[in-house]
Amino acid sequence: MDLLRFITAGSVDDGKSTLIGRLLYDSKNILIDQLEALEKQTKNKAAGEIDLALLTDGLRAEREQGITIDVAYRYFSTPKRKFIIADAPGHVQYTRNMITGASNSNLIIILIDARQGVVEQTRRHSIIASLLKIPHVVVAINKMDLVEYDQQRYNDIVIDYATVAKQLGLEEVTYVPISALNGGNIVDRSTHMNWYEGPSLLEFLEEVPLQNDINLSTARFQVQLVIRPQTADLHDYRGYAGKVISGVYKKGDQVTILPQQLPATISKLEIAGKEVEEVFAPQSAVIHLNEDIDISRGDSIVLSHQQPNVSNELEVLLCWLDEKPLQPGNKYLLQHNSRLVRAMVRNLAYKLDVNSLEEQAIEGGVKLNEVVKATIKTASPLVFDAYDQLPLNGTAILIDETSNSTVAAVLFKQSLS
């Protein structure tokens, strides 16, 4: 059974938490004790209704204010598929949390209040979806019950958002009219919207194809652990464990170890202790080589005819996640998958207006939630791909050495050397 990771995003009070609660409730993924706790905590008990948003609004501050601050993750399954949901904040100041939740999602559900239509946060979250190359976008037009299930209102919003999608290059966009509060078109089709001929939201989530989201043509593997038991039975055992980021590796393949640029040949492949003839993304595997080479955690094993970028000077897009402004010359740790290197932000070219994608001058450093184009210099070479070509090998984070907190999300553009 495959797994779909998706994130919900939208403006404050668009109904993201209620939507997720409704998905869990109507698909019968709520345990009895959870249901009893909801009935005790709900604010609408007098009306006989359960406040489904409480399933995801886990922080005390969120429950008191009725908003989502942190990214809440929930897990559920149906007979057809497993799901991991990230409920992202709607407030502008928590855009960084939304980026965190969206970074490994296959799909994004952008909620739009049918009364409000496309607003600034709709564009902001759509731009983030575009920057992060999220493969599938669902526009859920919520609160249709508050506009009397008006088909014309739905059509107007679809036309407005289609303009935004075209500007951002979003191609896989699906529109669903819903009422999260009443459960209309969430799990079951709504009798109030017979004019809508598409699937319910859950039906779409169960059927959306994921096969094309995995790159099986470009082979990338980064070493997480060098396995050398050095026991009597396994005295000569030397394996390199990690996750196949993309592509396929086969026994006998000619490979190159990067950044050292050392040639080698795959002698054996293992999965869960059993030898196999090939491994592919996104499997975890152990690679053995014919040659006795000094390889460390963070080194990459790639097919010799499929070379990535190897450089210590990088052109990137940064999404700044820290309260303290970024200034050119600041030094950080850069974490790229399992490779950790020292890095310095050398210069800042411009910042992107998240509402229009226009390039703007940077004044007074880079502030929280701003997206900028920058140059990063690393202490040792990095093995990477441009994000728009291979997203899983095209991202990193910057870490403050003093506080050990993540201060920026990094999207690689290209090398400068």
BELSULGI-V458769 format. One record per residue. N is the residue number from 1. RES is the residue in one small letter. PHI is phi as a letter, one per 40 degrees, with the letter a starting at -180 (* if undefined). BURIAL is # if it has 24 or more other C-alpha atoms within 12 Angstrom, else .. Layout:
N RES PHI BURIAL
N RES PHI BURIAL
This chain:
1 m * .
2 d c .
3 l b #
4 l b #
5 r c #
6 f a #
7 i b #
8 t b #
9 a a #
10 g i #
11 s c #
12 v d #
13 d g #
14 d c #
15 g h #
16 k c #
17 s c #
18 t c #
19 l d #
20 i c #
21 g d #
22 r c #
23 l d #
24 l c #
25 y c #
26 d c #
27 s c #
28 k f .
29 n b #
30 i b #
31 l c .
32 i c .
33 d c .
34 q c .
35 l c .
36 e c .
37 a c .
38 l c #
39 e c .
40 k c .
41 q c .
42 t c .
43 k c .
44 n b .
45 k d .
46 a c .
47 a c .
48 g g .
49 e b .
50 i c #
51 d c #
52 l c #
53 a c #
54 l c #
55 l c #
56 t b #
57 d c #
58 g c #
59 l c .
60 r d .
61 a c .
62 e c #
63 r c .
64 e c .
65 q c .
66 g g #
67 i b #
68 t b #
69 i b #
70 d c #
71 v c #
72 a c #
73 y b #
74 r b #
75 y b #
76 f a #
77 s a #
78 t b #
79 p d .
80 k c .
81 r a .
82 k c .
83 f b #
84 i b #
85 i b #
86 a b #
87 d c #
88 a c #
89 p c #
90 g c #
91 h c #
92 v d #
93 q c #
94 y b #
95 t d #
96 r c #
97 n c #
98 m c #
99 i c #
100 t d #
101 g c #
102 a c #
103 s c #
104 n b #
105 s c #
106 n c #
107 l a #
108 i b #
109 i b #
110 i c #
111 l c #
112 i b #
113 d c #
114 a d #
115 r c #
116 q c #
117 g g #
118 v c #
119 v b #
120 e d #
121 q c #
122 t c #
123 r c #
124 r c #
125 h c #
126 s c #
127 i c #
128 i c #
129 a c #
130 s c #
131 l c #
132 l c #
133 k f #
134 i c #
135 p c #
136 h b #
137 v b #
138 v b #
139 v c #
140 a c #
141 i c #
142 n c #
143 k g #
144 m c #
145 d c #
146 l c .
147 v b .
148 e f .
149 y f #
150 d c #
151 q c #
152 q c .
153 r c #
154 y c #
155 n c .
156 d c .
157 i c #
158 v d #
159 i c .
160 d c .
161 y c #
162 a d #
163 t c .
164 v c #
165 a c #
166 k c .
167 q c .
168 l c #
169 g g .
170 l c #
171 e b .
172 e c #
173 v b #
174 t b #
175 y b #
176 v b #
177 p c #
178 i b #
179 s b #
180 a c #
181 l c #
182 n c #
183 g g #
184 g c #
185 n g #
186 i c #
187 v b #
188 d b #
189 r c #
190 s c #
191 t c .
192 h c .
193 m b #
194 n c .
195 w c .
196 y c #
197 e b .
198 g c .
199 p c #
200 s c #
201 l d #
202 l c #
203 e d .
204 f c #
205 l c #
206 e c #
207 e b .
208 v d #
209 p c .
210 l b .
211 q d .
212 n c .
213 d c #
214 i b #
215 n c .
216 l b .
217 s b .
218 t b #
219 a c #
220 r b #
221 f a #
222 q b #
223 v c #
224 q c #
225 l a #
226 v c #
227 i c #
228 r b .
229 p c .
230 q f .
231 t c .
232 a c .
233 d c .
234 l b .
235 h c .
236 d b .
237 y c .
238 r a #
239 g b #
240 y b #
241 a c #
242 g i #
243 k b #
244 v c #
245 i c #
246 s a #
247 g g #
248 v b #
249 y b #
250 k b #
251 k c #
252 g g .
253 d c #
254 q c #
255 v b #
256 t b #
257 i c #
258 l b #
259 p c #
260 q c .
261 q g #
262 l b .
263 p c #
264 a a #
265 t b #
266 i c #
267 s c #
268 k a #
269 l b #
270 e b #
271 i b #
272 a f .
273 g g .
274 k b .
275 e c .
276 v b .
277 e c .
278 e a #
279 v b #
280 f a #
281 a c #
282 p b #
283 q c #
284 s c #
285 a a #
286 v b #
287 i b #
288 h b #
289 l b #
290 n c .
291 e c .
292 d c .
293 i b .
294 d c .
295 i b #
296 s b #
297 r d #
298 g g #
299 d c #
300 s b #
301 i b #
302 v b #
303 l c #
304 s c #
305 h c .
306 q b #
307 q c .
308 p c #
309 n c #
310 v b #
311 s a #
312 n b #
313 e b #
314 l b #
315 e c #
316 v b #
317 l b #
318 l b #
319 c b #
320 w c #
321 l b #
322 d b #
323 e c .
324 k c .
325 p c .
326 l c #
327 q b .
328 p d #
329 g g .
330 n c #
331 k b #
332 y a #
333 l c #
334 l b #
335 q b #
336 h b #
337 n f #
338 s c #
339 r c #
340 l b #
341 v b #
342 r c #
343 a a #
344 m b #
345 v c #
346 r c #
347 n a #
348 l b #
349 a c #
350 y a #
351 k b #
352 l c #
353 d c .
354 v c #
355 n c #
356 s b .
357 l g #
358 e c .
359 e c .
360 q b .
361 a c .
362 i b #
363 e b .
364 g g .
365 g g #
366 v c #
367 k c #
368 l d #
369 n g #
370 e c #
371 v b #
372 v b #
373 k c #
374 a a #
375 t b #
376 i b #
377 k b #
378 t b #
379 a c .
380 s b #
381 p c #
382 l b #
383 v b #
384 f a #
385 d b #
386 a c #
387 y d #
388 d c .
389 q c .
390 l a #
391 p d #
392 l c #
393 n b #
394 g b #
395 t b #
396 a a #
397 i b #
398 l b #
399 i b #
400 d c #
401 e c .
402 t c .
403 s c .
404 n g .
405 s c .
406 t c #
407 v b #
408 a a #
409 a c #
410 v b #
411 l b #
412 f c #
413 k c #
414 q a #
415 s c #
416 l b .
417 s b .
